[in-house]
Amino acid sequence: YQGSAGIGLIENWNMNTFPIDFAASDPALRARVYATPQNYRPWTNFGDIRLRSNWGHSTFHSGTVKLEKRMSGGLMFSTFYTLSKTIDSQDTDGSGSGVAPIQNRGLEKARAGYDRSHRYVGSVIYELPVGQNKRFLNRGGVWNKIFGGYEIAWVQTLESGNPLTFGFSNSPNIYYPSWVGSQRPNVNGTPRIRDGWRDLGGDRFNTINMNPVIESVNLFSYPASFTVGNSGRGIMTGLPLVWSQASAKKNIRITERFNAQLRLDMTNALKTWNFNSPSTTVDLVNTRTFGKVGSSPLTSSFGGQPVMNLKLELTW
């Protein structure tokens, strides 16, 4: 078990606002507020006033199972699985946004945007039993130079997706300005990634025509005028990550002092494409924009596209 807590984290909230449900029971007052919202700020001569203070709090809890074999017979492996949960009110220092920021910051306490509930990593290193002092071709000279000193390695990573938070656009209803609080839709079911989501369709390079990865936009609806949608922060787990790394090495002993290594590394060796978070804006006027992936991690990023590196190294 591992756990930690962040105490007194810095957040930055707009204090010159009013509750997002202000005048909910008084339609006449609500209409006046909507017409001139600036007049109902606590300090009417100012726009947003950001109050920066140590309000934030986060918690992390996890359990890990690990299986390891230390190097013997040329083989070493280490594998572990972690089940965890991270909760916070904002994901980064100095952030401050939500449904009703300054009035009730606790409404934004939810799964962190970087939370990954499940994580598995397994690594294997194997020195091939060929060459001098090995099981096969146990001899020196040219045979060892050609066939000895080979080593292969593999790292496999599997992770569940990060949480997703939904917004909306093109609603026919009316709401207070966005500086009063975040606008989120109503959710009328349990949104999830659809089965077979990796099949993006035949026109996968056109975002409008590709298949969505989220099951259905019909689970969402627009909140009534001047009301807050019931969709919270981080309510759905996003796309999983599958990433493999492979390495092959040839160790060459030149003299007692000098050694060389020829090494080939490949990331995403199985060519399993990972994607960044899909679009989460609910637009019931143009539903073809919802739940579409628009980018993938950069080649050099964790989970990125396949890339190979060949390196010759001399050490002494």
C-alpha positions as CSV (number, residue, x, y, z in Angstrom):
1,Y,0.0,0.0,0.0
2,Q,1.1,3.5,-0.8
3,G,-0.8,6.7,0.1
4,S,-0.1,10.4,0.2
5,A,-2.0,13.7,0.7
6,G,-1.4,17.2,-0.6
7,I,-2.2,19.8,2.0
8,G,-2.5,23.6,1.4
9,L,-2.1,23.4,-2.4
10,I,-2.2,26.7,-4.2
11,E,-5.4,27.5,-6.1
12,N,-6.6,30.6,-7.9
13,W,-10.3,31.3,-7.9
14,N,-12.5,34.2,-9.1
15,M,-13.9,35.9,-6.0
16,N,-15.8,38.6,-7.8
17,T,-18.8,36.5,-8.8
18,F,-22.1,35.2,-7.5
19,P,-23.5,31.7,-7.1
20,I,-24.3,30.0,-10.3
21,D,-27.9,29.3,-9.0
22,F,-28.3,32.9,-7.8
23,A,-32.0,34.1,-7.8
24,A,-33.2,30.6,-8.7
25,S,-36.5,31.1,-7.0
26,D,-37.1,34.7,-8.2
27,P,-37.6,34.8,-12.0
28,A,-37.9,38.6,-12.1
29,L,-34.6,39.1,-10.3
30,R,-33.0,36.4,-12.3
31,A,-34.0,38.2,-15.5
32,R,-32.4,41.5,-14.2
33,V,-29.2,39.6,-13.3
34,Y,-29.0,38.1,-16.7
35,A,-29.4,41.5,-18.4
36,T,-26.8,43.2,-16.3
37,P,-24.7,40.6,-14.5
38,Q,-21.9,43.0,-13.8
39,N,-24.1,44.9,-11.5
40,Y,-24.4,41.9,-9.2
41,R,-20.8,41.2,-8.7
42,P,-19.6,41.9,-5.2
43,W,-17.3,44.6,-6.6
44,T,-19.2,46.1,-9.5
45,N,-16.3,48.3,-10.7
46,F,-14.1,45.4,-11.4
47,G,-14.1,42.3,-13.6
48,D,-12.6,39.0,-12.4
49,I,-10.6,39.2,-9.2
50,R,-8.5,36.2,-8.8
51,L,-7.8,35.2,-5.2
52,R,-4.7,33.0,-4.9
53,S,-4.4,31.0,-1.7
54,N,-3.6,27.6,-0.3
55,W,-7.1,26.0,-0.4
56,G,-6.3,22.9,-2.3
57,H,-6.2,19.3,-1.1
58,S,-5.5,16.0,-2.8
59,T,-5.3,12.4,-1.8
60,F,-3.7,9.3,-3.4
61,H,-4.2,5.7,-2.4
62,S,-2.8,2.6,-4.1
63,G,-2.1,-1.0,-3.7
64,T,0.7,-2.7,-5.7
65,V,1.5,-6.4,-6.4
66,K,5.0,-7.0,-7.7
67,L,6.7,-10.2,-9.0
68,E,10.5,-10.1,-9.6
69,K,13.2,-12.5,-10.7
70,R,16.8,-11.3,-10.2
71,M,19.4,-12.0,-12.9
72,S,20.3,-15.7,-13.0
73,G,20.9,-17.9,-16.0
74,G,20.9,-14.7,-18.1
75,L,17.2,-13.9,-17.3
76,M,15.8,-11.1,-15.2
77,F,12.2,-9.8,-15.1
78,S,10.1,-7.5,-13.0
79,T,6.4,-7.0,-13.2
80,F,3.9,-5.1,-11.2
81,Y,0.2,-4.1,-11.1
82,T,-1.1,-1.1,-9.3
83,L,-4.7,-0.2,-8.4
84,S,-4.9,3.4,-7.4
85,K,-7.2,6.5,-7.0
86,T,-6.2,10.1,-7.0
87,I,-8.7,12.8,-5.9
88,D,-8.2,16.6,-6.0
89,S,-10.1,19.8,-6.5
90,Q,-7.8,21.2,-9.3
91,D,-5.1,19.4,-11.3
92,T,-2.4,22.0,-11.3
93,D,-1.0,24.7,-9.1
94,G,-2.7,28.1,-9.6
95,S,-5.8,26.6,-11.2
96,G,-9.4,27.6,-10.3
97,S,-12.4,26.7,-12.2
98,G,-15.6,24.8,-11.6
99,V,-19.4,24.9,-11.2
100,A,-19.5,27.3,-8.3
101,P,-15.8,28.2,-7.5
102,I,-15.7,30.7,-4.6
103,Q,-19.0,29.7,-3.0
104,N,-18.4,26.0,-2.7
105,R,-15.0,24.7,-3.9
106,G,-15.8,21.3,-2.5
107,L,-18.1,20.7,-5.5
108,E,-15.0,20.2,-7.7
109,K,-13.5,17.5,-5.5
110,A,-13.3,14.5,-7.8
111,R,-11.0,12.1,-9.6
112,A,-7.9,14.0,-10.8
113,G,-7.5,14.5,-14.5
114,Y,-4.3,12.5,-14.4
115,D,-5.7,9.6,-12.4
116,R,-5.2,6.1,-13.9
117,S,-7.0,3.5,-11.9
118,H,-5.1,0.5,-13.3
119,R,-1.5,0.3,-14.3
120,Y,0.6,-2.7,-15.3
121,V,4.3,-2.7,-16.3
122,G,6.4,-5.7,-17.1
123,S,10.0,-5.8,-18.1
124,V,12.2,-8.7,-19.2
125,I,15.9,-8.8,-19.9
126,Y,17.5,-11.9,-21.4
127,E,21.2,-12.6,-22.2
128,L,21.2,-15.1,-25.0
129,P,23.1,-18.3,-23.9
130,V,25.5,-18.2,-26.8
131,G,29.2,-17.3,-26.7
132,Q,32.1,-17.5,-24.3
133,N,31.2,-18.8,-20.8
134,K,27.6,-19.6,-22.1
135,R,25.7,-22.8,-22.8
136,F,26.1,-22.7,-26.6
137,L,29.3,-22.1,-28.6
138,N,31.3,-21.7,-25.4
139,R,34.4,-20.6,-27.0
140,G,36.3,-17.4,-27.6
141,G,37.9,-15.9,-30.7
142,V,35.9,-15.1,-33.8
143,W,32.9,-17.3,-32.8
144,N,32.3,-15.2,-29.7
145,K,32.8,-12.0,-31.6
146,I,30.1,-13.0,-34.0
147,F,27.6,-14.9,-31.9
148,G,28.3,-13.9,-28.3
149,G,27.2,-11.0,-26.2
150,Y,23.6,-10.6,-27.4
151,E,21.0,-9.3,-25.1
152,I,17.3,-8.6,-25.7
153,A,14.8,-6.6,-23.5
154,W,11.1,-5.9,-23.5
155,V,8.9,-3.5,-21.5
156,Q,5.2,-3.7,-21.7
157,T,2.9,-1.0,-20.3
158,L,-0.9,-1.2,-19.9
159,E,-2.9,1.6,-18.3
160,S,-6.5,2.5,-18.0
161,G,-7.6,5.9,-19.3
162,N,-7.7,9.3,-17.6
163,P,-11.0,10.7,-16.4
164,L,-13.1,12.9,-18.8
165,T,-15.1,16.0,-18.0
166,F,-17.9,17.1,-20.3
167,G,-19.1,20.6,-21.4
168,F,-21.7,21.7,-23.8
169,S,-22.4,24.3,-26.6
170,N,-25.2,25.6,-28.8
171,S,-27.9,25.2,-26.1
172,P,-31.1,27.0,-26.9
173,N,-31.5,27.9,-23.2
174,I,-29.9,30.9,-21.4
175,Y,-27.4,30.9,-18.6
176,Y,-25.3,33.3,-16.6
177,P,-21.9,34.2,-18.1
178,S,-19.2,31.6,-18.0
179,W,-17.3,33.6,-15.4
180,V,-20.0,32.7,-12.9
181,G,-19.2,29.0,-13.2
182,S,-18.4,26.2,-15.6
183,Q,-21.2,25.0,-17.8
184,R,-21.8,21.2,-17.8
185,P,-24.5,19.1,-19.4
186,N,-27.0,16.8,-17.8
187,V,-26.1,13.1,-18.0
188,N,-28.9,10.6,-18.1
189,G,-27.0,7.4,-17.9
190,T,-23.5,6.0,-17.7
191,P,-21.2,7.2,-20.5
192,R,-18.5,4.8,-21.5
193,I,-16.0,4.0,-24.3
194,R,-17.8,2.0,-26.9
195,D,-16.9,-1.6,-27.7
196,G,-14.4,-1.8,-30.6
197,W,-13.5,1.8,-30.3
198,R,-10.2,1.4,-32.2
199,D,-12.2,1.0,-35.4
200,L,-12.4,4.6,-36.4
201,G,-14.0,3.8,-39.7
202,G,-13.0,4.1,-43.4
203,D,-12.6,7.9,-43.3
204,R,-10.5,8.1,-40.2
205,F,-8.5,11.1,-41.3
206,N,-11.7,13.3,-41.4
207,T,-12.8,14.0,-37.8
208,I,-16.4,14.6,-38.8
209,N,-16.7,11.3,-40.7
210,M,-14.7,9.0,-38.3
211,N,-16.5,6.8,-35.7
212,P,-16.8,8.3,-32.2
213,V,-15.0,6.5,-29.4
214,I,-17.7,7.4,-26.8
215,E,-20.8,5.3,-26.9
216,S,-23.6,7.8,-27.4
217,V,-24.2,11.6,-27.2
218,N,-27.8,10.8,-26.5
219,L,-27.0,10.1,-22.9
220,F,-26.6,13.9,-22.5
221,S,-29.0,16.8,-22.5
222,Y,-28.9,20.5,-22.1
223,P,-29.7,21.9,-18.6
224,A,-32.8,24.1,-18.3
225,S,-32.2,27.8,-18.3
226,F,-30.3,29.1,-15.3
227,T,-29.7,25.7,-13.9
228,V,-26.6,23.6,-13.4
229,G,-26.1,20.4,-15.2
230,N,-25.7,17.3,-13.1
231,S,-22.6,16.1,-14.9
232,G,-19.7,16.3,-12.5
233,R,-15.9,16.5,-13.0
234,G,-14.1,13.5,-14.2
235,I,-17.2,11.3,-14.4
236,M,-16.0,8.9,-17.2
237,T,-12.8,6.9,-17.7
238,G,-11.2,7.7,-21.1
239,L,-9.1,5.8,-23.5
240,P,-6.6,3.1,-22.3
241,L,-3.0,3.1,-23.2
242,V,-1.0,0.1,-24.5
243,W,2.7,0.6,-25.1
244,S,5.6,-1.7,-25.8
245,Q,9.3,-1.0,-25.9
246,A,11.9,-3.5,-27.4
247,S,15.7,-3.5,-27.3
248,A,18.4,-5.7,-28.8
249,K,22.0,-5.2,-27.9
250,K,25.4,-6.7,-29.0
251,N,28.1,-6.3,-26.4
252,I,31.6,-6.4,-27.9
253,R,34.6,-6.7,-25.7
254,I,37.6,-5.1,-27.5
255,T,40.3,-5.2,-24.8
256,E,40.3,-5.3,-21.0
257,R,39.7,-1.6,-21.0
258,F,37.6,-0.9,-24.1
259,N,34.1,-2.2,-24.8
260,A,31.6,-1.4,-27.5
261,Q,27.9,-1.9,-27.7
262,L,25.6,-1.9,-30.8
263,R,22.1,-1.3,-29.7
264,L,18.7,-1.1,-31.5
265,D,15.7,0.4,-29.6
266,M,12.1,0.6,-30.7
267,T,9.2,2.2,-29.0
268,N,5.6,1.1,-29.6
269,A,7.0,-2.1,-31.1
270,L,3.6,-3.7,-31.5
271,K,2.3,-0.6,-33.3
272,T,-0.7,-0.1,-31.0
273,W,-1.9,3.4,-31.7
274,N,-2.8,5.4,-28.6
275,F,-4.8,8.6,-28.8
276,N,-5.2,11.8,-26.7
277,S,-8.6,12.5,-25.0
278,P,-11.6,12.7,-27.4
279,S,-13.8,15.7,-27.8
280,T,-16.1,16.0,-24.8
281,T,-18.2,19.0,-25.8
282,V,-21.9,18.0,-26.1
283,D,-23.4,19.8,-29.1
284,L,-26.8,18.4,-29.8
285,V,-27.1,20.7,-32.9
286,N,-24.1,19.1,-34.5
287,T,-23.7,15.6,-32.9
288,R,-21.0,14.5,-35.4
289,T,-18.4,16.4,-33.5
290,F,-18.8,14.5,-30.2
291,G,-16.5,11.8,-28.9
292,K,-14.0,12.0,-31.8
293,V,-10.2,11.6,-31.3
294,G,-8.2,14.4,-33.0
295,S,-4.6,13.6,-32.1
296,S,-2.1,11.1,-30.7
297,P,0.8,11.4,-28.4
298,L,4.0,12.8,-30.0
299,T,6.6,10.3,-31.2
300,S,8.9,11.2,-28.3
301,S,6.1,11.0,-25.7
302,F,5.1,8.1,-23.5
303,G,2.6,6.1,-25.5
304,G,3.7,7.8,-28.8
305,Q,4.1,6.6,-32.3
306,P,6.6,3.9,-33.3
307,V,10.2,5.0,-33.6
308,M,13.5,3.2,-33.9
309,N,17.0,4.3,-32.7
310,L,20.3,2.6,-33.7
311,K,23.3,3.5,-31.5
312,L,27.0,2.5,-31.4
313,E,28.6,3.2,-28.1
314,L,32.2,2.9,-27.0
315,T,33.1,2.8,-23.3
316,W,36.4,2.7,-21.5
